[in-house]
């Protein structure tokens, strides 16, 4: 089989990936898809159907939702633990000046949208003291084939085929870049990890994929690797298993809304403007149209008539209602930012309860990302240290999981403070409530806050002592004055 042969489960997933990718890309992508998402209208030619679809308004709920949910996870920078001498790696993880924070956000957004992506940890072929590992990301559509074998209670990756597109300068014109498609084969042979590039070539008048260049054998401290350093990032876990994209239903509803919008706008185009009509008119003898305007007069025959055709009925209203209903469905599926602003009197507890189901799925995605990013950095640390196995390397990534930090109201703060005064709540609990509710300062715990309070509180001024009561004959005694 040729190197571009893909797994059956990848082929089955491609229609979903295509819909998600087009929706995220926006109006131009769904419009250029033509009849894929909006069927042609019978009776219209190609130009007519193109105009028919161009009138539609694409409501990009998918992109807004992906960016919103990813932004919630990355509203705080990832917390990274790794050896201090290696932390400079976080400033440029791709050898192209991309920081780990930027890389992880992009990877997280991709996993949120597609439910799938991957990262290859690679090293320059020529060993040098300044060489270090770097990260290469691959979209879901580019990971076309893989194979695993069970070993020691886990599945070991033994084959991985990655589709790549690279730019090369045209041999005839140095100002022209050519897009070259190639495949990277990562394989375990005899317990040794190697890479082989494949490119298409004309073999006896037929296009075939052939090896391009010699095999590449990455090494660590002069020794070849004994595993394929590739990490899958899914929406539920960091394994080779294909996860169902979490926003497939949202994309399908978004496309249904697009079809309604195209029909609605086309209907408005046909019916919105009144059309004049006339019968029994003494028109121009040459058959040209009757002129119309405030200074024009139509001369009618006996019993001639004129009027305006206008649309009546509920057809367009039904389309508008269907579009509004689909917006609500998209909000329920996952686009909370598309909903109306909640009532200002809604308490923090009510908001957390309302979002509990959504938090659970969002937290699952964040957990999968954490696991994958940790595995990536463990491999990076392992490659540059003397630990025996990547899982033994000191590296860990933590992502934000506080997804409902709703600002608590002033009455709630007062009620909690009263509970502290009455001894029914500790200061630590009260301060945690303020911090999670948006009132406290980030990074300041209860003990630190107590110290700040003590520092800012002035020392109490002692009350003056009462004047001594003197008896007659004692120094300073003043006899009372008679009234």
C-alpha positions in Angstrom: 0.0 0.0 0.0 1.3 3.6 -0.7 2.4 5.8 2.1 -0.6 8.0 1.8 -3.0 5.2 2.8 -5.1 6.4 5.7 -6.9 4.5 8.4 -10.6 3.8 8.0 -11.5 5.6 11.2 -9.7 8.7 9.9 -11.6 8.5 6.7 -14.9 8.2 8.6 -14.1 11.2 10.7 -13.1 13.5 7.9 -16.7 14.8 7.1 -17.1 16.0 10.7 -13.6 17.6 10.6 -14.4 19.3 7.4 -17.7 20.8 8.7 -15.9 22.0 11.9 -13.0 23.4 10.0 -15.2 25.3 7.5 -17.4 26.7 10.2 -14.4 27.9 12.2 -12.9 29.4 9.1 -16.0 31.5 8.5 -18.3 32.7 5.8 -15.8 32.5 2.9 -15.2 28.8 3.6 -18.8 27.8 3.8 -19.7 30.0 0.8 -16.9 28.5 -1.3 -18.2 25.0 -0.4 -21.1 25.8 -2.8 -23.8 23.2 -2.8 -22.0 21.1 -0.1 -24.0 23.0 2.6 -26.7 24.8 0.6 -28.2 22.8 -2.3 -28.7 24.5 -5.6 -32.1 25.9 -6.4 -33.7 24.2 -9.5 -34.2 26.7 -12.3 -31.2 28.8 -11.5 -28.0 28.6 -13.4 -24.5 28.6 -11.8 -24.4 32.4 -11.5 -27.9 32.5 -10.1 -27.1 29.9 -7.4 -23.9 31.7 -6.5 -25.9 35.0 -6.0 -28.5 33.0 -4.1 -25.9 31.8 -1.6 -24.0 35.0 -1.4 -27.0 36.8 0.2 -26.9 34.6 3.2 -25.5 35.8 6.6 -23.2 33.3 8.3 -23.5 33.4 12.1 -20.1 32.0 13.3 -21.1 30.5 16.6 -18.4 27.8 16.3 -15.4 30.2 16.2 -16.9 32.3 19.0 -17.5 29.3 21.2 -14.0 27.7 20.6 -12.3 31.0 21.3 -14.4 31.7 24.3 -14.0 28.2 25.9 -10.3 28.1 25.1 -9.9 31.6 26.5 -11.5 30.5 29.8 -9.0 27.7 30.2 -6.1 30.0 29.3 -7.3 33.1 31.1 -4.4 32.3 33.4 -1.0 31.4 32.0 -0.2 27.6 32.3 1.7 26.8 35.5 4.9 24.9 34.4 7.2 23.0 36.7 10.5 21.9 35.2 14.2 22.1 36.1 15.4 25.7 36.4 18.3 25.4 33.9 15.9 24.1 31.2 13.2 26.8 31.7 14.6 28.9 28.8 13.0 26.3 26.5 9.7 27.8 27.4 10.7 31.0 25.7 11.0 29.3 22.3 9.5 25.8 22.0 9.4 25.6 18.2 12.8 27.2 17.2 10.7 29.9 15.5 10.3 32.2 18.6 7.0 30.8 19.7 6.6 30.6 23.5 5.1 27.7 25.3 2.2 29.8 26.4 1.4 30.7 22.8 2.0 27.1 21.6 -0.2 25.6 24.3 -3.1 28.0 23.6 -3.0 27.2 19.8 -2.8 23.5 20.5 -5.7 23.8 23.1 -7.8 25.7 20.6 -7.2 23.0 18.0 -8.1 20.2 20.4 -11.3 22.1 21.4 -12.4 22.5 17.8 -11.4 19.2 16.3 -11.1 17.0 19.3 -7.7 15.9 17.9 -4.1 17.2 17.2 -0.6 16.0 17.8 2.9 17.2 18.7 6.2 15.6 17.5 9.2 16.3 19.7 12.1 16.5 17.3 15.8 17.3 17.3 18.2 18.7 14.6 19.9 15.9 12.7 23.4 17.3 13.4 24.4 17.1 17.1 25.8 20.2 18.6 26.2 21.7 22.1 23.5 24.3 21.3 21.0 21.8 19.9 17.9 21.2 21.8 14.5 19.6 21.2 11.7 21.5 19.5 8.0 21.0 19.0 6.2 20.4 15.7 2.4 20.5 15.8 0.1 18.5 13.4 -3.6 19.1 12.6 -6.0 16.2 13.0 -6.3 15.9 9.2 -2.5 15.5 8.9 -2.3 12.4 11.2 -3.5 9.9 8.6 -2.1 6.6 9.9 -0.6 4.9 13.0 -0.1 1.5 14.6 0.4 0.4 18.1 1.4 -2.8 19.8 0.6 -3.8 23.5 3.7 -4.0 25.6 4.1 -3.9 29.4 0.5 -3.0 30.0 0.4 0.0 27.5 0.1 0.5 23.8 3.4 1.4 22.2 3.4 3.5 19.0 5.3 1.7 16.3 4.2 3.5 13.1 3.1 7.0 12.4 2.4 8.7 9.1 2.2 12.5 9.0 1.1 14.6 6.0 3.2 17.8 5.5 3.2 20.7 3.1 6.4 22.6 2.7 7.6 25.6 0.6 10.5 25.4 -1.8 11.9 28.0 -4.2 11.2 27.3 -7.8 14.4 26.3 -9.7 13.5 28.5 -12.7 12.3 31.6 -10.7 13.8 32.4 -7.3 10.8 34.7 -6.6 8.3 31.9 -6.8 7.6 29.4 -4.0 6.2 26.0 -4.7 4.0 24.1 -2.3 5.3 20.6 -1.9 3.3 17.9 -0.4 5.2 15.1 1.5 4.7 12.4 4.1 6.8 11.8 7.1 7.0 8.2 8.1 8.0 7.6 11.8 8.7 4.0 12.4 10.2 1.6 15.0 12.6 -0.9 13.3 14.5 -3.3 15.4 13.8 -1.2 18.5 15.2 2.0 16.9 13.2 5.0 16.0 13.7 6.4 12.5 12.1 8.9 10.1 11.7 8.7 6.3 10.3 11.5 4.0 8.2 10.5 1.0 7.5 12.7 -2.1 5.6 12.1 -5.2 7.6 11.3 -8.4 6.8 10.6 -12.0 7.6 6.9 -12.5 7.2 5.8 -16.1 4.4 8.3 -16.6 2.6 7.5 -13.4 2.7 9.4 -10.1 4.1 7.4 -7.2 5.3 8.1 -3.7 9.0 7.4 -3.3 11.5 7.9 -0.5 13.0 11.4 -0.4 16.5 11.5 1.1 18.1 9.1 3.5 16.4 7.9 6.6 16.8 10.1 9.7 17.7 8.5 13.0 17.4 11.1 15.9 19.8 10.4 18.8 20.1 11.3 22.5 23.6 11.5 23.8 24.7 9.6 20.7 22.2 6.8 21.1 19.1 6.3 18.9 15.7 6.7 20.5 13.7 3.6 21.5 10.3 5.1 21.1 8.5 7.6 18.8 8.4 10.9 20.6 4.9 11.9 19.5 2.0 13.0 21.8 -1.7 12.9 20.8 -3.9 15.6 22.2 -7.6 14.8 22.3 -10.7 16.3 23.9 -10.9 13.5 26.5 -7.5 11.9 26.8 -3.9 11.9 25.4 -4.0 8.6 23.5 -4.1 7.4 19.9 -7.9 6.8 20.2 -9.9 9.2 18.1 -12.1 11.4 20.3 -15.5 12.7 19.1 -15.1 16.4 18.4 -17.0 18.1 21.3 -18.6 20.8 19.0 -19.9 18.6 16.2 -23.5 19.3 17.1 -22.8 23.0 17.3 -21.3 23.0 13.8 -24.3 21.1 12.4 -26.7 23.6 13.9 -24.6 26.5 12.7 -24.8 25.2 9.1 -28.6 24.6 9.5 -28.8 28.3 10.6 -26.8 29.2 7.5 -29.2 27.4 5.2 -32.2 29.2 6.8 -30.4 32.5 6.4 -29.7 32.0 2.7 -33.4 31.1 2.1 -34.6 34.0 4.2 -32.4 36.6 2.5 -33.3 35.2 -1.0 -37.0 35.5 0.0 -36.5 39.1 1.1 -34.8 39.8 -2.2 -37.7 38.5 -4.2 -40.5 40.0 -2.1 -39.3 43.0 -0.2 -39.7 45.6 -3.0 -43.2 46.3 -4.3 -43.5 45.7 -8.1 -45.7 48.1 -10.2 -48.2 46.6 -12.6 -50.6 48.1 -15.2 -53.2 47.0 -17.6 -54.7 48.9 -20.5 -51.9 51.5 -20.6 -51.2 53.5 -23.7 -47.5 52.8 -23.6 -44.7 53.7 -25.9 -45.2 52.4 -29.4 -41.7 50.9 -29.6 -42.4 48.5 -26.7 -40.0 50.1 -24.3 -40.9 50.0 -20.5 -43.2 52.5 -19.1 -41.3 55.3 -17.3 -42.0 55.6 -13.6 -41.5 58.4 -11.1 -43.3 61.4 -9.5 -43.1 63.4 -12.7 -44.3 60.6 -15.0 -48.0 60.1 -16.1 -49.5 56.8 -17.4 -52.4 57.2 -19.8 -54.8 54.3 -19.4 -57.5 53.0 -21.7 -61.1 52.8 -20.5 -61.3 50.5 -17.5 -57.5 50.4 -17.4 -55.9 49.7 -14.0 -52.6 50.1 -12.2 -51.2 49.0 -8.8 -48.3 47.6 -6.8 -47.7 43.9 -6.1 -46.6 43.3 -2.5 -45.9 40.2 -0.5 -48.3 39.0 2.1 -48.1 35.9 4.2 -46.1 34.2 7.0 -43.5 32.3 5.0 -40.5 34.6 5.8 -41.7 34.9 9.4 -41.4 31.1 9.7 -37.8 31.3 8.5 -36.9 34.1 10.9 -38.4 32.1 13.8 -36.4 29.0 12.7 -33.2 31.0 12.7 -34.0 32.4 16.2 -34.7 28.9 17.5 -31.3 27.6 16.1 -29.5 30.5 17.9 -31.0 29.2 21.1 -30.0 25.7 20.3 -26.4 26.8 19.7 -26.4 28.6 23.1 -27.6 25.4 24.8 -25.0 23.3 23.0 -22.0 25.3 24.2 -22.0 28.9 23.2 -22.8 30.6 26.5 -21.5 33.9 25.2 -24.4 33.9 22.7 -27.0 33.9 25.4 -28.7 37.0 26.7 -26.9 38.5 29.7 -28.2 36.8 32.9 -30.2 38.7 35.4 -28.1 41.0 37.6 -29.7 39.6 40.7 -28.6 36.0 39.9 -26.3 34.8 42.6 -22.9 33.2 42.2 -24.3 29.9 43.4 -27.1 30.0 40.9 -24.6 30.7 38.1 -22.3 27.8 39.2 -25.3 25.4 39.3 -26.5 26.6 35.9 -23.1 25.9 34.4 -22.2 22.7 36.2 -22.8 20.4 33.2 -20.8 22.6 30.9 -17.9 22.9 33.4 -17.7 19.1 33.5 -17.0 18.8 29.8 -14.7 21.8 29.7 -12.7 20.4 32.7 -12.4 17.1 30.8 -10.8 18.9 27.9 -8.5 20.8 30.2 -7.4 17.6 31.9 -6.6 16.0 28.6 -4.5 19.0 27.6 -2.7 19.0 31.0 -1.8 15.3 30.5 -0.5 15.9 27.0 1.5 19.0 27.7 3.1 17.3 30.7 4.1 14.3 28.5 5.6 16.7 26.0 7.7 18.6 28.5 8.7 15.4 30.2 10.1 14.2 26.8 11.9 17.5 26.3 13.5 17.3 29.8 14.4 13.6 29.3 16.1 14.4 26.0 18.4 17.0 27.8 19.1 15.1 31.0 20.2 11.7 32.2 17.0 10.3 33.5 16.2 6.8 32.2 12.6 7.4 31.0 10.5 10.5 30.1 7.9 9.6 32.7 10.7 10.0 35.3 11.6 13.5 34.2 10.6 16.4 36.4 8.0 18.3 34.4 4.4 19.2 35.0 1.8 21.5 33.5 -1.3 22.9 35.3 -4.2 24.7 33.5 -6.9 26.9 35.0 -10.0 25.0 36.1 -11.9 27.8 37.8 -14.5 28.3 35.1 -17.3 30.0 37.1 -15.5 32.8 39.0 -18.6 35.0 39.1 -18.3 38.2 41.1 -20.3 37.8 44.3 -22.6 40.6 45.2 -22.2 43.2 48.0 -25.1 41.7 50.0 -23.4 38.3 49.9 -20.1 39.8 51.1 -21.9 41.5 54.0 -23.7 38.3 55.0 -20.4 36.4 55.0 -18.7 39.1 57.0 -21.5 39.0 59.5 -21.0 35.2 59.8 -17.2 35.9 60.5 -18.1 38.4 63.3 -20.5 35.9 64.8 -17.9 33.1 64.8 -19.9 31.1 62.3 -17.3 31.3 59.5 -13.5 31.5 59.7 -11.5 34.3 58.2 -9.8 31.8 55.8 -13.1 30.7 54.4 -14.3 34.2 54.1 -11.2 35.3 52.3 -11.4 32.3 49.9 -15.0 33.4 49.1 -13.8 36.9 48.3 -10.9 35.5 46.1 -13.1 33.1 44.1 -15.8 35.8 43.8 -13.5 38.4 42.3 -13.0 40.6 45.3 -9.6 39.5 46.5 -6.2 40.0 45.0 -4.7 37.1 42.9 -1.8 35.3 44.7 -2.7 36.7 48.2 -3.7 34.0 50.6 -5.6 34.5 53.9 -2.4 34.7 56.0 -0.8 37.3 53.8 -4.0 39.3 53.8 -4.0 39.3 57.7 -0.5 40.7 57.7 -1.5 43.4 55.3 -4.5 44.3 57.6 -2.3 44.4 60.7 0.3 46.6 58.9 -2.3 49.1 57.7 -4.2 49.2 61.0 -2.7 52.0 63.3 -1.8 51.2 66.9 -4.8 52.0 69.3 -4.3 55.3 71.3 -4.7 54.5 75.0 -7.6 56.3 76.8 -6.6 59.1 79.2 -6.6 58.1 82.9 -9.4 59.5 85.1 -8.5 62.6 87.3 -7.6 61.6 90.9 -10.1 62.4 93.6 -8.3 64.7 96.2 -9.2 65.1 99.8 -9.1 68.4 101.9 -5.5 69.1 102.9 -3.9 67.3 100.0 -1.8 69.3 97.5 -3.9 70.5 94.6 -7.2 70.2 96.5 -9.7 72.8 95.4 -12.7 73.2 97.7 -16.0 73.2 95.9 -17.6 76.7 95.3 -21.0 77.2 96.8 -23.7 77.9 94.3 
